[in-house]
Amino acid sequence: MRDEPYDPASRLIHLLLALLGIAAVVSGQFAGDYFKRPHLGFDLHRWIGLAAGAALLLRAGWGLAGPAPMRFSRWFESHERLPGVVQAIGLAAFTWMGVTGALLFAFLDPGVRSAGWLRAVKELHEGAEPVVLGYLGLHVGAVIAHSLTGRPVWRRMFSLGRSGP
């Protein structure tokens, strides 16, 4: 049945993505201190971002080899198309942030102004923030809209009941 709760591993991956994604957005507001020493905001943001990237890798693996309801191939079934497109946009936005963030993590020297290709990566990383915020708003808004129309889909992800038969 489509409204049964997801398995515990899928819930954990979703929870990690949600918490780390929001933490990355919030900590990113303080990452501009990388010009100074110490640069706690930048350090916090980059470690949270690295953890979020690991959660994205887990989700990618789960989307390829996890249980059927979590597989990317399900996104193209007739009843899952629009939610699948929304999820694809979210994963693409967070993956973009993860890849550009990983490059910054590896090559950005705190206290030194970025230049050349690294400056371009930094601008592309910061420029994608509105897409991430838009996705988060759309995702949460859709969950609220479903709940208001009598279909609380959030329970599939956050229910404490047993999953499966």
TANOR-V175877 format. One record per backbone hydrogen bond with DSSP energy under -0.5 kcal/mol. NH is the residue of the N-H (numbers start at 1). CO is the residue of the C=O. E is the energy in kcal/mol with one decimal. If there is no record, write none. Layout:
# TANOR-V175877
nh=NH co=CO e=E
nh=NH co=CO e=E
This chain:
# TANOR-V175877
nh=4 co=1 e=-1.3
nh=6 co=156 e=-2.8
nh=11 co=7 e=-2.0
nh=12 co=8 e=-2.5
nh=13 co=9 e=-2.4
nh=14 co=10 e=-2.3
nh=15 co=11 e=-2.8
nh=16 co=12 e=-2.7
nh=17 co=13 e=-2.6
nh=18 co=14 e=-2.8
nh=19 co=15 e=-2.9
nh=20 co=16 e=-2.7
nh=21 co=17 e=-2.2
nh=22 co=18 e=-2.3
nh=23 co=19 e=-2.5
nh=24 co=20 e=-2.4
nh=25 co=21 e=-2.0
nh=26 co=22 e=-2.7
nh=27 co=23 e=-3.0
nh=28 co=24 e=-1.8
nh=29 co=25 e=-0.6
nh=29 co=26 e=-1.4
nh=30 co=27 e=-1.7
nh=31 co=28 e=-0.8
nh=33 co=30 e=-1.0
nh=34 co=31 e=-1.2
nh=35 co=32 e=-0.7
nh=36 co=33 e=-2.0
nh=43 co=39 e=-2.5
nh=44 co=40 e=-2.9
nh=45 co=41 e=-2.3
nh=46 co=42 e=-2.6
nh=47 co=43 e=-2.0
nh=48 co=44 e=-2.3
nh=49 co=45 e=-2.7
nh=50 co=46 e=-1.8
nh=51 co=47 e=-2.0
nh=52 co=48 e=-2.6
nh=53 co=49 e=-2.3
nh=54 co=50 e=-1.8
nh=55 co=51 e=-2.1
nh=56 co=52 e=-2.2
nh=57 co=53 e=-2.0
nh=58 co=54 e=-2.1
nh=59 co=55 e=-2.4
nh=60 co=56 e=-2.6
nh=61 co=57 e=-2.4
nh=62 co=58 e=-2.5
nh=63 co=59 e=-2.4
nh=64 co=60 e=-1.0
nh=65 co=61 e=-2.9
nh=66 co=62 e=-1.9
nh=70 co=67 e=-2.0
nh=71 co=67 e=-0.6
nh=71 co=68 e=-1.3
nh=72 co=63 e=-2.5
nh=74 co=71 e=-1.5
nh=75 co=72 e=-1.7
nh=76 co=73 e=-1.1
nh=77 co=74 e=-1.6
nh=80 co=77 e=-1.7
nh=81 co=77 e=-0.7
nh=81 co=78 e=-0.6
nh=84 co=80 e=-2.6
nh=85 co=81 e=-2.5
nh=86 co=82 e=-2.4
nh=87 co=83 e=-2.7
nh=88 co=84 e=-2.5
nh=89 co=85 e=-2.3
nh=90 co=86 e=-2.2
nh=91 co=87 e=-2.9
nh=92 co=88 e=-2.5
nh=93 co=89 e=-2.6
nh=94 co=90 e=-2.6
nh=95 co=91 e=-2.4
nh=96 co=92 e=-2.5
nh=97 co=93 e=-2.3
nh=98 co=94 e=-2.3
nh=99 co=95 e=-3.0
nh=100 co=96 e=-2.6
nh=101 co=97 e=-2.4
nh=102 co=98 e=-2.3
nh=103 co=99 e=-1.9
nh=104 co=100 e=-2.2
nh=105 co=101 e=-2.8
nh=106 co=102 e=-2.3
nh=107 co=103 e=-2.5
nh=108 co=104 e=-2.4
nh=110 co=108 e=-0.8
nh=111 co=34 e=-2.0
nh=112 co=109 e=-2.2
nh=118 co=115 e=-1.1
nh=119 co=115 e=-0.7
nh=120 co=116 e=-1.8
nh=121 co=117 e=-2.4
nh=122 co=118 e=-2.4
nh=123 co=119 e=-2.5
nh=124 co=120 e=-2.4
nh=125 co=121 e=-2.5
nh=126 co=122 e=-2.5
nh=127 co=123 e=-2.5
nh=128 co=124 e=-0.9
nh=128 co=125 e=-0.6
nh=129 co=126 e=-1.2
nh=131 co=128 e=-0.7
nh=132 co=128 e=-1.9
nh=133 co=129 e=-2.8
nh=134 co=130 e=-2.6
nh=135 co=131 e=-2.6
nh=136 co=132 e=-2.7
nh=137 co=133 e=-2.5
nh=138 co=134 e=-2.5
nh=139 co=135 e=-3.2
nh=140 co=136 e=-2.6
nh=141 co=137 e=-2.5
nh=142 co=138 e=-2.5
nh=143 co=139 e=-1.9
nh=144 co=140 e=-2.4
nh=145 co=141 e=-2.7
nh=146 co=142 e=-2.6
nh=147 co=143 e=-2.1
nh=148 co=144 e=-2.5
nh=149 co=145 e=-1.3
nh=150 co=147 e=-1.6
nh=151 co=146 e=-2.9
nh=153 co=151 e=-2.2
nh=155 co=152 e=-1.8
nh=156 co=153 e=-1.5
nh=157 co=153 e=-0.6
nh=157 co=154 e=-0.8
nh=158 co=154 e=-2.5
nh=159 co=155 e=-1.8
